[in-house]
Amino acid sequence: MAAMKQRTSSGAKTTVSVVISEEFYRELKMKAALEERSLSSLLEQLLHLGLQEYEKRSLKGIPAGALSKLIGTVNYQGDALKDSEEIYD
């Protein structure tokens, strides 16, 4: 599906199509109406917030070099509770 560009007072905007469930669509429409705003502006805000959260989570990853130190820490088919207690002791 092709995106459509349009000009607004704040700059260029692009129109995109997204497929979501009807139930989620109704929930979003209700939320937008309660906040007295358009569905588009609510979706844009949610996408911005979601992207910020996504970027925060991706920054908290474990460095690849640290993973090799974890090899052998827990026995395969071992006692998970006992093994995890030993890690933190």
C-alpha positions in Angstrom: 0.0 0.0 0.0 1.4 3.4 -0.9 1.9 6.2 1.6 0.3 9.5 0.9 2.1 12.8 1.9 0.3 16.0 2.8 1.3 19.4 4.1 0.2 20.8 7.4 1.0 24.0 9.3 3.6 22.1 11.3 5.3 20.5 8.3 4.9 17.4 6.1 2.8 14.4 7.3 2.5 11.0 5.7 -0.7 9.0 5.6 -0.2 5.2 6.2 -2.6 2.3 6.4 -2.5 0.0 9.4 -4.6 -3.1 10.1 -5.8 -3.6 13.7 -8.6 -5.6 15.3 -12.0 -4.0 15.4 -12.0 -4.3 19.2 -8.8 -2.3 19.5 -10.0 0.2 16.9 -13.2 0.8 19.0 -11.0 1.2 22.2 -8.8 3.7 20.5 -11.7 5.7 19.1 -13.3 5.8 22.6 -10.0 7.0 24.1 -9.6 9.7 21.5 -13.2 10.9 22.0 -12.8 11.0 25.8 -9.7 13.2 25.3 -11.6 15.3 22.7 -9.0 14.7 20.0 -8.7 13.0 16.7 -7.9 9.3 16.4 -4.9 10.3 14.2 -3.4 12.6 16.9 -3.9 9.9 19.6 -2.2 7.3 17.4 0.7 9.6 16.6 1.3 10.2 20.3 1.1 6.5 21.2 3.6 5.7 18.4 6.0 8.3 19.7 5.7 7.0 23.3 6.0 3.4 22.1 9.1 4.2 20.1 10.7 6.0 23.1 10.0 2.9 25.2 11.3 0.6 22.5 14.6 2.6 22.4 14.9 2.5 26.2 14.5 -1.2 26.2 17.0 -1.8 23.4 19.6 0.2 25.3 19.3 -2.0 28.4 20.5 -5.1 26.6 23.3 -7.4 27.8 26.6 -6.9 25.9 27.4 -10.0 23.8 30.7 -10.4 25.6 29.0 -10.8 28.9 26.9 -13.8 27.7 29.9 -16.1 27.5 30.4 -15.6 31.3 27.0 -17.2 31.9 27.8 -20.5 30.2 27.6 -23.3 32.7 26.0 -21.1 35.4 22.9 -23.2 35.5 22.7 -27.0 34.9 20.5 -28.2 32.1 17.4 -29.9 33.8 18.7 -28.8 37.2 16.9 -27.3 40.1 16.2 -23.8 38.9 15.4 -22.4 42.4 18.6 -23.9 43.9 20.7 -22.8 40.9 19.4 -19.2 41.0 20.0 -19.0 44.8 23.6 -20.1 44.3 24.1 -17.4 41.6 23.1 -14.7 44.1 24.9 -16.1 47.2 
